[in-house]
Amino acid sequence: MKMTKAPKTMQHSEPSADRRHVGTHWGFYSHDGLDGAIRPMAGDPDPVRFGGELPADRLAPCRILRPAVRRSFLEKGPGYRAGRRGAEAFVEVSWDEALELVAGEIRRVRDEHGNGAIFSGSYGWSSAGRFHHAQSQLKRFFNMNGGSVRSVQSYSYAAGEIILPHVIGSTDGLITGHSPWSQIVGHADLIVMFGGTPLRNAQVNAGGVSRHETRQGLLDCKEAGAHFINIGPVRDDAAGELDAQWMALKPGTDAALLLAIAHVLIQENRHDTGFIDRYTVGFETLRDYLFGKVDGVIKDVAWAAGITGLGAQDILTLARNMASRKTFIMMAWALQRADHGEQAYWAVIAVASLLGRIGLPGGGFGFGYASVSGIGQPAPAVKWPSLPQGQNAISDYIPVARIADMLLSPGTEYDHNGNKRIYPEIRLIYWAGGNPFHHHQDLHRLVEAWQKPETIIVHEHWWNANARHADIVLPAATFLERDDLVASGRDSFLGYSTHTTAPPADVFSDHEILRRIAKRLGTEAAFTDGLSESEWLEKLYAEAQANAALRDISLPDFPTFRNTGLIEVESQNADRPFLAAFRADPVAHPLCTPSGLIELSSELIAGFDYADCPGHPAWVEPVEWLGSKLAAIYPLHLLSCQPHDKLHSQWDHAAPSRRTKSGGRQPVRIHPDDASARGLAQGEVVTISNARGACLAVVAITDAVMPGVVQLATGAWFDPADPSKPGSLELNGNPNVLTPDHGTSRLTQGPSPNSCLVEISRFIGKPPEVRAYRPPDLAPDPRSKASNGKECP
């Protein structure tokens, strides 16, 4: 007889109507539902303090409170512009009129040009919730209305997302599936961090955070005796408590350093030949490249010293230390957001393979430790639910970072992952849940691209650049103003997020906005599946219960869950290193590569014949770096990191972000030597410039950045001095007016913001006032006057 196990019952607190939580990308906060105040949840060992201050600025002057339409669009229709998008005034209209305009534009473009002329843009970061996830809502809406062109990949790790399946068969070790801390703490003697482990990034996670444990994981490694090495241009990308050795590397040269390490390991016979023979292919091709048989250049420590700025003896010592100790290699996501960023990822896998400890405790590699929260935590025991999006009838897509190329060059052929593709001609953009004027590069170029479509529709909370460059703006509720289920694929919790306050009278959730449009298009029943928002939450929770039951886990009933607010499921997955099963038996557990093994060189990629991405790890010189000829004109390398005072550009108007600025402007970090050479003093307003544009910032002098490098965090709302003029001076310190907008390579087409050279000079005269946080001009309705000039009744 088959025996059945008693189901495991979830541990949770007793239900309480007073125990309410709101779930965010940066953690859970408790509240009483009365005054709108939120407090970091008890039990989080390293909570994000800035979240508790945000509700105070929920109704700031820049909040969008009514639907609005660009004035000349309202007067004369799609495609007409009295001026440039971003420079015109808006007219507030009723919801009925706004929704009729939106539904009419979708019908018109669909009927005249087909659904392939619609781009449904979103980046999903407006909510950590499983239901109120704007990207999922928007995709479901268009999939129920004939489909739309979409984007693939992520700005965070686009190059890694493509290269890793070629090398190790999946994106495990990049997105999820990392070696957990338990397999690093007490096992690794040496932890080598390429790009550091900046804890500002570990504050956030796409699906929310129950407890911030990255700092403690790193400290536990130190307590257990691990030594840390931070390789990169910024010293405090590694927390001071780690006492990490800093090797100040020129930005963009990690691949060259790794190739020299590989050369040392092979030349001195310190590589694990048994591992190479059993678990990899392509070693001979890589070896020939390292020893100069391909291009006549030997990739030794002297060669790498000339590129990286590190001493040859230091590189040699590093390689020998890595070979003689149990070494775990961490590499930040940021390193592949640069010209040929694929190469550093491929090269680190090659070095880890030569060391031979992949799949063992304390050995191997992982990408993104501290790039977001949750990496290094055990995988959740339950598959958490998400809003079903349906099927998209349009198969066309673009790489996420190529939107400006698509709009500026429709019909143009481009390469992507071995395929030839054609950019579609987009007539209508519908954007919800993200801000392209934050995460895209070369914003002046994006502004020009944004002039091309006939119609642009956005959902927004605030009058930021995304709203200002639209034709129709629909005000959306924030995470504080709606209920949701919150869960992460990197964590073990499931939370019920309870609104702290009702949204303003004329503001609705993304779902409600799309439901009303769907009703006008005749697809409301398909879009809602006949369910209200609260019924959708119950349905998604029931799916979580069913998934849990498959693992013999019993979740509480929905009312108990809703009142409790947060439950956690202890992981039942085996606690083992990344690629442990492959290590144990590569025949029974092959990788999803052509060979089933780690591909130190790839015949498939070599067959694509991309000069900017050869078939093995290689040093391919970036377009912009401190060793290029352009450095004679722009001698400073700009790094645009994530901010520590907010998530991306969200709530940039709020008190936590305002507090980190000086005179309302972003600080740019610069080494004392570079400041002195330019006669710059702490707190001065400066112009940061290159051929793509210029922005203002204030000087922050620090020796935490190496000479020749400056650091300007992203997230400041784009604020051109004169939006009616192309290339106008940006007033608010947005680094993406400076960063280049081209693909990392023809293989991956990822973004390359960290390959960026600039110059800095003192701003002469009185700096213009930052105006990003004011609402735009709101004009009277141009249709409200009769032909005789008198007001219509």
N, C-alpha and C positions, 0 to 999 in steps of 0.2 A: 504494500500500500504506500502511495506517495505521501510523505509527511509534509505538512505545511507549517511554516514558522509563524509565530505570533507577530503581527506587525509592530514595528517600532513606533512608539508614540513620541511626537515632537515635544521637546521641552519648551515651555513658554510661560510667561507670567499669567497671573489670574487676570481675567478680563476687567477692564476699567474704562469707563467712559471719559475719565480725566486723562488717560494716558494716550496722547495723540502725538503722532510723528509726521514730519514732512520730510520726504526723501529728495535729495539733490545729488548732482554729480559729485559734490564734494563732501557728502556725508549726510547722516540723519540728524534732525534737530527735533526737540520736543517743544510742545506748545500747549496752551490751554484753550485755544480757539476763541479767545475773548478780545485781547488787545493787539493781536497780530505779531507779538514778539515771539522769537524762537531762540532756543538755547541748545548748544551742542549736547548730543545725547550722552547720558552717563554710560560709562563702559568703553568709550572710544579712547584708546591710549594716547592718541596724537591728533586731536580734533582740529578742524579748520575753523579758526576763530572768525574769519571775515564773514562767514555765512550768517552769523547772528545779527549783523548790522544791516543786511540788505533790505529787510522789510521797511525800514525808515525811509527809503528812497523809492518805494513802489509807485508812488504817485508824484514823482518828480515832474518838473515842467516839460521834460522831453517825452513823457508817457503819451502814447497815441490813444485817444479816448473816443474817436469817431472815425468811421470810414472817410477816406479822402482820395481825391482824384487830381492828377496833374491838370492844371488849368486848361492848357491848349488841347489836351487829350479830351477833356470833358466837352470842350466847345466844338472841336472839329473832328474828333474820332481818332482811331488807331493810326499810328505812323506819322501823325502830325506833331511837330514840335516848333513852338514859337522860339524856343531856345534849346539849350542842351539839357538832357536829363541830368538831374542833380542841381540845376540852377533855377528851375521854374518854381513858382508858387503853387500851392495846393488849394483845393476847394473841398471843404467838408460836405458830405452828402449823407442821405439817409441809408440805412442798411438795405432797404428794398432796392433803391437805385443802384447802389454799389454791386449788389448780388446780381441784378439784372445785367449790368454791364459786364461782369465777369462771365456769367453764363453765356451771354451773347457773343463775347470774344472767343470763348472755347468753341462754340458752335460754328462761328464764322471761319476760324482757322481750320477746324476739323473738316468742314464742308468744302472749303476752297483749296486746301493744301494737304489734307490728311493729318492723322495723328503724329506722323513722323516729323511734322513741323512744330511740335510742342516739346519743350524741354521742361521736365519736372525736376527742378533743382532743390536740393535740401541737403543739409549736413547733419540734421537730427539732434543737435546738441541743446536744443531749447528745453528738453525734458529728459530726466533719467527714467521716466516711467515706461512701462511696457505697453500701455494703451495710448497715452498722450505723447507718443513718439512721432514728432511731426513728419519725419521722412516716411515712416510706415503709413501714416494717415494719408499723406499726399500720393504715395505710390498706389495704395489701395484705391483711392478716389479715381486716379487716371486709369488704372487697370480695369475699373468698372465702367469707364467711359471711352474705351477704344485704345488705351495705351498711350505711351509717350517715350521720347528718347530719355535715357537715363545716364547716370555716370557710374563707373566702377572704380574700385580701389579707394584708398583713404589718403588724405593729405598727410596723415601722421606717419605712414609707413608704406607708401605706394611702391617704391622700388623694391623693398624687402618682400612685399606681398607677391611680386612676380618672380624675383630671382630665387627665393627659397624653394618653391616647388620644383624648380629645375635641379637644385643641388641636393636637397634632403627630402623632396617628395611632398611637402606640405608647408603650411605656415605655422605649424606647431613650433614652440620656442620663440615665436614672434608675437602672436596674438594671444594664444592660450597654450596650455600644455608644457609650461616651463618646469624645470627642476624646482621642486618646492624647497623652501628654506630648510626644512628638516633634513634634506639631502645635501645641503651646503654647510650648515652650521656644524662645526665639530669635525667636518670631513675635509674641507678645503684649507690648505695651508696658505695659499696665495690667491688673492682675488684681484684680477687685473681688470680695471674698468676703463674701457674706451669711451670717452665722453662723460665719464663720471656717473654718479647716481643722484641727480639733482632732486631733492625732496620736494621742491616746489611743484614738480610735475606729479609726484606721487600723492598730491592732495586730492586728485580727481580720478574719476573712472566713468566710462560711458554709461554703465548701468548702475551707478551709485556706489556707495561705500558704507559698510556697517562699522568697521573698525580700521583705522589707519595703522598698518603693521609693518610698513616698509622700513621705517627708521629702526624699529626694534629688531627686525630681521638682520639688518646690517650690524647693529650693535652686538647682537648675539654672536655673529660670526667673529667679531673682534674679541669678545669675551672668551670665545673658545680657542683663541690663539691665531686667527687668520691675520695675515699682513695684507694691506690694501695698497694698490698702486693706481693712481688717477692719471690717465693719459689723455691730455686734451689741453686746450688753450685757457681754460678757466679753472682756477684752483678750487673755488668754493662750489663747484659742481659736485664735489664730494664733501659731505658734512664734516665739520671740524672735529667732531667726536671720534671719527674713524682714524685720525692721525695718518692719513694716507700720504704716501710718497707722491709728490707731484712731478710728472714729466711733462713739461710745457711743450706741446706739439703744435706745429703750424696747422691751422684749420685745413681740412680737406686732404691731409697727407697720411691718414691712418692706413690706407691700403699699402703705401710704400713701406711704412714701418713693419707691417705684418709680413710682407713679402721678404724683407730682410731677416726677420725672425725665422721664417720658414727656411731661408737659405742657410742660416747658422745651424738649425736643427739637422738639416740633411748633410751639410758639409762636415759637421763634427760627429756625425753618426749618432745623434741624440734622438732621432725619430723612431717611432714604434713601427718597425717593418711588419710585424705580425698583424697589427691593426690595419695598416695600409693594404696589405695583401687580402685580408678577409673582408673588410668592410668598405672599401673604396674602389673606384675606377678613375683612371686618368692621371695617376701619379707621374708617369713618365713625361706626359705633356707638360705638367706643371714644373717638374724638375728641369726639363730642358729650357723652359722660359726663365726660371730663376738663375740658371747657370749661363745664360746669354746665348744659347744655341738658336734662339728664335730671332733676336734682334741685335745680337752682339754686345748687349749690356748685361753685366753680371749684377744681380740684385743683392749685393752684399751690404754690410753695415756702413761702409764708406759711401756707397751710392745713396743709401737711405739718409745718412747724416746730411748730405747736401740738399736733400729735399725737405726733410722734416724739421730741421733746426736742432735736433738732438745730437749729442755726441756719439760717435761711432762706438766708443767703449761702453757708453751707457746702454746702447742697443744690444751690444754683445752680452753684457751682464744680464740684462732683462731676459734675453732668450735663454741663457743658461739657467737662470733662476726658475723660469717657467718649466724647463725640462726636468729640473732636479726636485721640484716640489709638486704636491698635488694642487694643480692650478685650475681655478674656475674663471672663465672669461665672460665678462658682461660687456655688452655693447649697446649704447643708447640708440633709440630710434632716430635721433637727430642726425646721426652721421650719414644716413642714406638719403637725407634731404639735401643733396648737394650734387654737383656734376659727377657723374659716374659713381653715385652712391652705392650701386650694386656691388662694386668691387671690394669695398671694406667688409661687407657682409660675407661675401664668398671667401675672402682671404682669411677671415677669422675662423670660419669652418675648416679651412685647409690647415691652419695652425693647430686648432683643436684636434684634428685628425692625426696630425704628425705627433702630437703629444700622446695620443692613444688612450685617453681616459674618457672619451665620450661614452655615456651610458652608465658610468660608475659614480658612486657617491663622491662629491667634492670635485668632480671633473667635468669636462665638456664646456658648453657655452650656452648663452641665452641672450636674447635681444629684448631690451626694454625694461629691465629691472629699474624701477623708479621712474620710468617714462609715464606710467599711470599707476594708480593704486591697484592692488590685487595680484600683480605678477609675483609669483613665488608662493602664493597661497594654494592649498589643495583645491583641485577642481570640484565644483559642486556635485553633490550626489544626485541631484534632481535636475532634469532638463526644464528650465524655466520657460513659460509660455511667452509668445509675442503675438502682436496683432497680425493676422493673416493678410497678406497683400494681394492675393489672387494672381492671375497670369497676365503678363504684359503682352499684348498683341504686336507690339513694336519691338523688334529684336535689336535695333540700332542702339549704340551706346558710345560714349567717349570716356577716356581716362579722366578721372576727376579733376586733374590739374590743367586740363587742356580746353577749358571753356572759352577763354578769350580767342584761342586759335580757331575754335569752331565758329564763333560769331564773326570773326574778321575774315575768315577764309573758307566759306562754305564751298563744297565741291572739291576741295583740295585733298590729295592723297597723303596719308601718313602711315608710318610703321608702328605696330604695337604687338610685342610678344610673338614675332614671327609672321604676323598677318599684315596684309595691306588693307587699309580701311579708308573710307571717304567721310569727311566731315559733312554732316547734314546741314540743310538750310533751315534755321529755326526762326519762326515767325512770332512765337509766343513763349515767354518764360514765366513759369509759375514757381515761386520760391517760398518755402516755409521751413522754419526751424534752424536757420543758419544765416551767417552774414558773409557773403563772398567778398565784401570789402574789408574783411578782416583776414580771411585765411588764404586769399589768392595773392599772387605776386605781381609786381609791376602794375600798381593800381592805376596809374595814368593810362596805361595800355588797356586795362580792364574798363575804365571809363569810356574810352573810345569804342570798345567792343559793345558796351552796354547801350550805345546809341543805335545799334543796328536793328534789333527786333522791332516788330510793329507794336507789341504790347508786352509789358512787364507787370506782373501781379505779385504782391508779397503779403505775407502775414508777418506782422512785427509787433513788438511791445513798445519800442522806443523809436524816436525820430533819429535813427542813426543813418549812415550812408546808404545802407541797403534800402531803407524806406525812401530816402530822399531821391534815389535814382529809379524809382518805380513810377508806373502810371496809375495804378490802383493800389491803395494801401488799406489793408483790413486789420483792425486792432485785435490782437490775440491775447488771451489770458496767460499769466505767468504760472510757474510751478506752485506759487503760493496760493493760487486761486482755483485749484481743481484737485480732485481726488484721483489717485492712480495706484497701480501696483508697481513696485520698484524691485528689481532683481538684477544681478550681474552674473555673466558667464564666468567670471573670475572669482566668485565669492559664494558663500553658502547661505546667504540670507534671502528672505522674501519679506518685503515690507509693504504695509498699507500706508500710503501717503495721504494725509488728510489736509484739506485746504485750511489755511489759517484765516482767510477772509474771503468774502465774495468778490468777484471781479467788478470793476466799475460797470455802470448801468449799460453802456453800449459796447461792452467788450465780451467776446465769447471765446471758447476753446477752439483750437484748430479743427477738431472733429465737428463741432457744431457749425462752424463756418462752412466746411465742406459738405456737411449734410444739407444745409440750406441751398447750396449751389446744386448739389446732386438732385434735390427735389425739382429744381427748375429744369434740369436736364433729363428728368424722367428716370433717374437711376438711384433714387433714395433707398428703395428697398434692398437693392443689391449692395449698396455701400454700407448701410447700417445693419444688414441682416435682420432687420426688424427689432433691433435691440437699442435700448437707451444706453447712455454712458455708464450708468451704474450697473445695468444688466451685463454690459460688456466686461466690467471688472469681475463680476461673479463668474462669468463664463471662462475668463482667463484663469481665475483661481481654480475653478473646477478642473481645468486642464492640468494645472500644477498638481492638484490632488491625484489625478489619474496617473501622471508621470511618477509621482512619489510612490503610489501603490505598487507600481511595477518593480520598485526596489524595496518592497516590504516596509515602507515608511508611511505612517499615518499622520496626515496634516489635520489640524483642527477644522471645524466647520467654519463657513465664511463669516458669520457674525462674530464668532470668537476671534478669528484672525483679524477682522476689521477693528475690533475693540482693543486687542492686544497690540497691534500696530507693527510688531517686528518679531519674526520667528527665524530660527537658524537650524539648519540641517547639517549635522556632522557628516563630513565627507566619508563615503564608504570605498572610495577609489584607492587602489594600491598606492602607497607612499613610496614612490621610486623615482630615480632620476629620469630626465628627458632622454629618450631613445634607449631606455633600459631593455625593453623587449627586443628591439633590433640587435642590441649588443649581445643578448643572451642567445639569440638564434636568428641570424639574418636570412636564413632560408624560410623558416616558418613565419617570420615577421619582416618581410621585405619592405623597403621604402617605395613610395609611388614615383620613382624615377625610372627612366628607360632601362637602367641596369638593375634596379632594385637596391642599389648601393648608394653611398655618398659619392657624388660626382665632382671630383676635384677638377676635372675638365669635362665639358659637355659637348658631345658631337652635335647635338641638336642646336644649341646656341651657336656653335661655330658655323653650322650650316646656314644660319640666318645671314651671315656675312655682314654684321654690323661693325663698322670700324670703331664705334664708340662703346662697344661691349663685346670683346672677343670671347672665345670659348673656354676661358680659364681665368682665374683671378689675375688681374694685371694692374699696373700703374698706368692710368690714362690721365694725362695732365688736365686739370680743370680749366675751364675758360677763364675764370677769375680766381686767383689765389696769390699769395704773397711772393710766389716765384715767377709770376707771369709778367710780361712786358707792361701790361696795364697798371701794375703796381707803381710804376714810375709816375703816373698821373694821379692814381687813387691809392695811396700807400697804406691804408688801413683796411683790415679785413673785418667786415661787419657780421656779427652773429646775432640773429633775432630769436631769442629764446622765448619760451612760454612765460607768462607773468606769474608772480607769486601772490598777487592781491586779487585775483579773479580767475575765472575760467574763460580762456580765449578773450573775446571782447565783451563778454556778458557783464552787465552792470558796471561798465566802465565809468558811468556817471555817478556811481554811489560812493559813499564815504570811504570805504576801505581803499578804493582805487585813488580817489582824490588825495588821500593822506600820503601816498607814496610819491606824489608829484611835487614839483616846485614851480610856483607861479602857474599852476594848471598844466604843466608840461611834463612829459616823460623824461626821466634821467637816462643819460647815455654813459655807460661805464667805460673809463679810459685809464690807461696806465700813466703813472706820474711822468715818465719820460716823454710819452707822446703828448701829454698836456703841456709840459714845459716847452717842448719844441715848438708848440703853436701859441705859446703865451696865454694859455687858458687857465682860469681859476675856478675853483669849486663853485658851483651854482650859476655860472654864467650861461646865458642863452647862446647856443651855437647853431650853425647850419651844417647839416650832414648832407652831402651831395655826391652824385655821380651823373653819368650821362642820362640816366633814366628819370631823375628827379631830385628833389631836395625836400628836407623836412627840418623843423626846429626841434631842439631838445635842450636839456640843461646838463651841464657837466657834473659828473660824479666821479671823482678821482679815486682809484683803488689799484693796489698791486695784485688783486685777485685775478685780473686779466693780464695775459702776457703782453709785452710790448708788441706793437703792430696790430693789436686786436682791440676792437670796441664791441660793446654788447648793448643792444637796445631791445628791450622786451616788446613783444607784440601785444596787441589788445587795445591800443589807443584808437578811439574812433576817428576815422579818416575825415580830415577837415581842411580842404583846399581853400586857400585865401580867396580865390575868385573862381567859383565853380563854372563860370561861363567861359573860362579860358583854359585850353588844354595845357597840362603840365604845370598848373599853378602851384606855388609853394605850399607844402602841407604844414599846418601850424601846430599839430598836436603830437608829433613824435611817432608817427606810424611808419615802421621800418619797411613796410611793403610798397612804399613808393620808390624804394631803392633796389629791392631784390629782383633778380632776373626771372622772366617768365619763359622758360624753356624746359624741355624734358631732361631728366637725368641721363637718359639714353634712348635710343630707338626701341630698345627692348621693353622698358618699363614705363617710359613717359611720366615718371614721377616729378614732383616739384623740386626745384634746386635753390631754395632761398639762402642756404648757408654757403653758397659760392658767390660772394658779393663783396666787391671792393668799393671803398668810399674815401672821401676826404672830409675833414672837419675844420671849420673856421669860426671865429667869433662873429656873432650877428651884430651888425653895426646899426645903431639907431634904436628906436623904441620898438620892441617886438609887438607884432599884431596880437590882438586878443584872441584866445581860443573861443570858438563859437559852436563847437560840436554838440554841446549839451543843451542848446536852446532849440525850441521847436522852429521849423521853417516858417516862412511867410505863409499865412493863410489868407487867401483872397476871397472876395465876394464872388458869388456864382455869376460867371459872365453871361449866362443865359437869362438872368433875371430882369434885364432891361428890355423894354419894348423898342421897336425901331425909332420911336420918337424920343427915346432917352429917358422916359419916365419908368418908374418901377412898376412891374406887373403886379396885380393883386395876388 
